[in-house]
């Protein structure tokens, strides 16, 4: 039983890792631009984030904004 649980957890972690990696690779340029701006001024608001990101962002009730797919 412990092996099955371990396997399931490892599978979920690997899937999350691969998804995260794809997202970071897809939006690498935008993330570098945001990082550069944060180094300059330390904070940005949603409007500036959207301007840098260059894509419409789907509103969320909480958490990080998610680009519209």
C-alpha positions as CSV (number, residue, x, y, z in Angstrom):
1,X,0.0,0.0,0.0
2,X,2.8,2.4,0.9
3,X,4.4,1.8,-2.5
4,X,1.1,2.7,-4.3
5,X,0.7,5.9,-2.3
6,X,4.4,6.8,-3.0
7,X,3.9,6.1,-6.7
8,X,0.8,8.2,-6.9
9,X,2.4,11.1,-5.0
10,X,5.5,10.9,-7.2
11,X,3.3,10.9,-10.3
12,X,1.4,14.0,-9.2
13,X,4.6,15.9,-8.3
14,X,6.2,15.0,-11.7
15,X,3.1,16.1,-13.6
16,X,3.0,19.4,-11.6
17,X,6.8,19.9,-12.3
18,X,6.4,19.3,-16.0
19,X,3.4,21.7,-16.3
20,X,5.2,24.4,-14.3
21,X,8.3,24.0,-16.5
22,X,6.2,24.3,-19.7
23,X,4.5,27.5,-18.3
24,X,7.8,29.0,-17.4
25,X,9.3,28.2,-20.8
26,X,6.3,29.5,-22.7
27,X,6.3,32.8,-20.9
28,X,10.1,33.2,-20.4
29,X,10.4,36.6,-22.1
30,X,7.5,38.1,-20.1
31,X,8.8,36.7,-16.9
32,X,12.2,38.2,-17.5
33,X,10.6,41.6,-18.3
34,X,8.6,41.4,-15.1
35,X,11.6,40.4,-13.1
36,X,13.6,43.3,-14.5
37,X,10.9,45.8,-13.7
38,X,10.6,44.4,-10.1
39,X,14.4,44.9,-9.7
40,X,13.9,48.5,-10.8
41,X,10.9,49.5,-8.7
42,X,10.3,46.5,-6.3
43,X,6.5,46.3,-6.9
44,X,4.1,46.4,-9.8
45,X,0.4,46.5,-9.9
46,X,-2.0,44.4,-12.0
47,X,-2.2,47.1,-14.7
48,X,1.5,47.2,-15.2
49,X,1.7,43.4,-15.0
50,X,-0.8,43.1,-17.8
51,X,1.0,45.7,-19.8
52,X,4.3,43.9,-19.5
53,X,2.7,40.5,-20.1
54,X,0.9,41.7,-23.2
55,X,-2.0,39.3,-23.0
56,X,-5.5,39.6,-21.5
57,X,-5.6,38.1,-18.0
58,X,-8.6,36.2,-16.8
59,X,-9.7,37.6,-13.4
60,X,-9.5,35.3,-10.4
61,X,-11.0,35.7,-7.0
62,X,-7.6,34.9,-5.3
63,X,-4.1,33.8,-6.2
64,X,-2.0,34.6,-9.2
65,X,-3.7,35.9,-12.4
66,X,-3.9,33.3,-15.1
67,X,-3.4,34.2,-18.8
68,X,-6.5,33.6,-21.0
69,X,-5.9,30.5,-23.1
